[in-house]
Amino acid sequence: MSIKEIMEQEQEYIMDTYDRLPVVFVRGQGTRLWDEGGSEYIDFTSGLGVLNVGHAHPRVVEAVKKQAEKLIHTSNLYYTEPQIELAEKLIKLSFEGKCFFANSGAEANEAAIKLARKYAKGFEIITAYNSFHGRTLATLAATGQPEKQKAFEPLPVGFKHVPFNDVEAMKKAVSAETCAIMLETIQGEGGVHVAETVYLKQVRKLCDETGLLLILDEVQTGIGRTGKFFSYEHYGIEPDMVTLAKSLGGGLPIGVLIAKTTVAENFEKGDHGTTFGGNPLVCTAALSVLKVLNEENLCEKAAEQGAYLMSKLNDLAEKDTLIKEVRGKGLMIGIELKEEVASKIVLACLEKGTVINKVSPSTLRLLPPLTVTTEEIDRMIETLSKMLE
Ligand SMILES: *Cc1c(COP(=O)(O)O)cnc(C)c1O
């Protein structure tokens, strides 16, 4: 099929929920992608923060191939080894607790919401404006973006939104019905806004003083993206629950809720479940991702390359009048422009073989694989600076 035919067929058979860019990708390797015509691209989006170890990492490919030949799925009626092995590894990386495996970020957050309600007397969860927690009805209700919610009302009740990085607003929002506070450490879809250290520390303190649960949504910031395995490690705090998804399976769909043991124990048999969650194939993929992250020191690399990329962007911001601000941590970076031209820039970069993404009409986002080299960063900066001109 030609690209034109593919686009026409898509219009006919796929629901119109995505504003896709005019490209058909057929192959990926590391930080590179190729389209159906054989043109090469450098990928600074990583499938929306999913391919932290890069496309087609040989260790991941090998592990998935082997496991697919052995056992893909059994359901959670039975014990399977990869799921238990993965849980043990994740607990060692986080805190004393237990895991629940789901298939996506939204589902991991749904599990957190259900567990918070089961654990506490109250039912209300406070989240931030501009947050993003998913597209299911409950996670959409948790998402602090009224324009995304409007068409789907009535939404599940029990969610209150407050301005991000404002601890006084958070304190005021707490009521007798509150059971938890749910935050991203860096708001990703909301425009790459970084939580201040003092803010998260004060929110942690507020939770300790009032007995509220702190849920951190690390679906996008986790798995080394910001230069630490969990981005909360930058803040010197620990949540009561944390969710991961995007990059955990190296491209295969998996999400997880990790909760402190005293919280986790409130889920009893039959309280929650999923058919696919944590099946042998996705858990084997995730185990290989953790191995690669460790062997290739990708958390440290994300911090180093992130600092380099940030300095290059700040140089550009000094010269270029179109850049208003550069924000982020590690390899999760937002570029705020002075004009609403993000879509144009994304398309122009794509035509020059550089894949970047936008999170608002005036904000670009960079999420390259953590394996990205300084050479590739230089190449991306060169294209971006030309397109900004
Ligand atoms: C992407 C994202 C989600 C939703 O994950 P899905 O896998 O698309 O359901 C939730 N929270 C955050 C912070 C995200 O970035």
The ligand as a Tripos MOL2 file, in Angstrom:
@<TRIPOS>MOLECULE
LIG
   15    15     1     0     0
SMALL
NO_CHARGES

@<TRIPOS>ATOM
      1 C1          0.7610    8.1730   29.5020 C.3       1 LIG1
      2 C2          0.4010    8.4420   30.9090 C.ar      1 LIG1
      3 C3         -0.6850    7.7830   31.5360 C.ar      1 LIG1
      4 C4         -1.6060    6.8650   30.7840 C.3       1 LIG1
      5 O1         -0.9660    5.7190   30.3420 O.3       1 LIG1
      6 P1         -1.6760    4.7800   29.2460 P.3       1 LIG1
      7 O2         -0.7460    3.6200   29.1310 O.co2     1 LIG1
      8 O3         -1.8110    5.5720   28.0050 O.co2     1 LIG1
      9 O4         -2.9920    4.4040   29.8260 O.co2     1 LIG1
     10 C5         -0.9150    8.0400   32.8660 C.ar      1 LIG1
     11 N1         -0.1420    8.8890   33.5630 N.ar      1 LIG1
     12 C6          0.9110    9.5110   33.0020 C.ar      1 LIG1
     13 C7          1.7540   10.4270   33.8370 C.3       1 LIG1
     14 C8          1.2140    9.3300   31.6580 C.ar      1 LIG1
     15 O5          2.2290    9.9880   31.0980 O.3       1 LIG1
@<TRIPOS>BOND
     1     1     2 1
     2     2     3 ar
     3     2    14 ar
     4     3     4 1
     5     3    10 ar
     6     4     5 1
     7     5     6 1
     8     6     7 2
     9     6     8 1
    10     6     9 1
    11    10    11 ar
    12    11    12 ar
    13    12    13 1
    14    12    14 ar
    15    14    15 1
@<TRIPOS>SUBSTRUCTURE
     1 LIG1         1 GROUP 0 **** ****
